[in-house]
Amino acid sequence: MAAQCKTFEIRDEGTHIPALAIKLDPQCERDRYVYASAGYGSNLQAQTSYVILHKLSDRRTEYAPHAWGGYRTMRIAHEYITHRWDDISSGHVVDVRYILGETDTPCESDNAGREQQLSSVSHS
């Protein structure tokens, strides 16, 4: 696969953003050529440093954290996801307030209660 995909629940003060992140992962010379022709670097090291972040709610997509400009929530979340890609799993809650030290504990997913309900129903 020429890319790895994960979903994230991005949270901030009064904010819930469902997102899809795509890490470029060229597997052959053709993949590398396609990425290079789109401006994502000319070598494997440069290309694998990119994580493209897509907001599922309004379909805005950016290729790098700084591209979000002054949009704190997405810039911080994008940096966090990019630097911790291998340590976080799909579905992870990315809590910007916790990352910045504004809260002592990360928030839970809005889906936490639903997962328990679905689990108990499927085992009945």
N, C-alpha and C positions, 0 to 999 in steps of 0.2 A: 504494500500500500504506500502511495507516495505522500501520505499525510496521516497524522493521528488526530482523532477528534474526541473531545470531551465536552460534556455539558456542565454548566455552573449556575448556581443561584447567587447572584451578586447582591449584597445588602449594604445599606448605609442608612443614615437617619431618614426614616419614612420612605425608604426605597427598597424595591424588590425587582430585580432585573434578571429574567431568564436569559442565559447566553450560551453560545456555542463557540468553543475555541478550537482552532485548527493549527497544529504544529507541522510545519513543512518537514518532510522526511523523504527526500528523493531516494529512490531505490535503484535507479539506473541512469544511464547517460541521457536518455530522452527526458526523464523527469527533471534532471538538472538543467537541460536546455530550456525546457518550458519555464521553469522558475527564473532562470537567468534572463530570458527574453521579456519577462514581466517586471524585471528590476529587482529581484530578490537575491542578488549576489551571483557571483560566477563560480563559487566553489562550495563544496559540501559544508564546510564549517559556517560560512556566512548564511547559507540557505537554511540550515537546521536551527539557526538562532531566531528565526521568525515564528511568532505565534500570532495568528490572525484572530481577532476577537469580534464576534458578531452578536449584536443585541437581537434576540429573537422577536421582541415586542415591536420594534420600529424598523428593524432590518438595517440599522446603521452598522457598518463594518469598518474596522481600522486595522492596519498592519503593524502598528507600533504604539506603545504607551503614549509617547509624546504627541501622537496624531490626534488624541482626544482634546488637546488644548487645555483650557481651564476647567474641563469637566472632571472634577476631583474623583468622583466615584469610579468612573471607567478608567481613568489614568492609573489610579492606585491599584485597582483590581487587575488591570492588564499587566502591570509590572509584577505583581504578586504571582499571577498565573505563569508568566513567562519564566520567572526565576525559580519557581517551585514545581514546574511541570511534572517532573518525575516523582515528586513526593505527594502529590494530591491526585485523588481519583475523580472520575466522572461523577457528577452529582454533588460535588463538594460545595459547601456554603463559603463564599468569599466575603467575609465581613470587614468592610473598609474601616469602620470605627474601631474594631479590635486590632486590625493591622497597625493603625496609627496610634494605638495606646489610649484611645478615648474611652474604652470600656475595659473591664477586667476579664470578661469572659465573652467568647464569640456567641453570636446568636444562633439559635437552632433553625433548621429548615421549617418553613411553613408546612411542609409535608410530613413532619415527624409524627404527628398524631394520626394522620391518614394512613401512614405505613403500618402502624400498629393495628388500626381498625381493619385494614385489608388483610393483614397477616392472620388475625383472629377469625375473620370470616372464612378464609381459605382453609383453615384447619378444623372448622366445625363440621 
